[in-house]
């Protein structure tokens, strides 16, 4: 059986990769993927705690988080495509204002 500490270290590493990617990259698509990495890191820790505490509430919460993340991904990608069509760029530095 894998110790709980290993899962938490994996979750922390994935979360830190997501934070690093979000803070250092200016490409909106990479930033979006970094947010998804951070959500998945939280899911790893929730499933690990749920397994070690013998309680299904954490796993049920993960299913809801994955559902919300899928909806967020669809809406977020639609917004990114709309921004690209209007500005011809996906760099966050070049998009200083949002006009309709």
N, C-alpha and C positions, 0 to 999 in steps of 0.2 A: 504494500500500500504506500502510495506517495504521501509524504508529510504535507500538512497544511502550509507550512512555511514556503515550500517550493511553489505552490500555486500563488501565494501572495507575492513572492518575488517575481514570478512571471507576470502577474498582473501589474505590479509596480513598474516593471521594465517596459511593458507594452504601453502603459499610461505615459511614462516619461518620453518614449519615442513619439507618441502622439502630441504631447506638449511641445517637444522640441520641433517637430515638423510644423506645428501651427505657428509657433513664434518666429521661426527662422525663414520660412518660405513665404513668398508673396503671391504665388500662383493660387488662385481661389480653389481650383480643383484639388490641389495638394492639401490646402487648409481643410477642405471638406473631408478628405480622406483621413486626415489627422483627428478630426472630431469623431469620426466613426471608430478609429482605433481606441480613442479614450473611452467611448461607450462600451466597446468590446472588452476592455480591461476591467471595467466595473462589472460586466457580466461574468468574467472569469472568477473574480473574487466572490460574487454572490453565489455562484454555483458551488465554489469550493466550501464556503461557509455552510451552505445548505446541505451539502453532502456530509460534512463532518459533524453537524448538529443534528443530523437525521430528521430534517424538517423540509417539507416541500415548498414552503412559502417563498423561499429565495428563488427556486427554479421557476415558480409561477410568475414571480416578478420579472425574471429574465425574459420570459416569453412575451410579456407586455412591453418590455424595453425594446426587444427585437422588432415587435410590430410597430412601435412608434418610430424606431430608427428607419424602418423601411419606408414609412410614409414621409419622414423627414428627408430621406434620400431622394425620393421621387420629386418632392416639391423643391428641394434644394438644387437638384440638377436642372429642373425646369427654369428656375431663376437664373442659374449660371448660363444656360443656353440663351435666355432672353438678354442677359447682359452682354454676352459675346456678340450677339447679332446687332446690338445697338452701339457698342463701343469697339468692336473688333479686337478685343484683348481680354485676357483672363488674369491679368496682374492686378492685385489689389491696390498698388500704389498709383496706378493710372486711373482709377475710378474714384474720384474725389467727391462726386456728388451724384445723387440719384434723381434723375428727371424723368418725367413721364412722357 
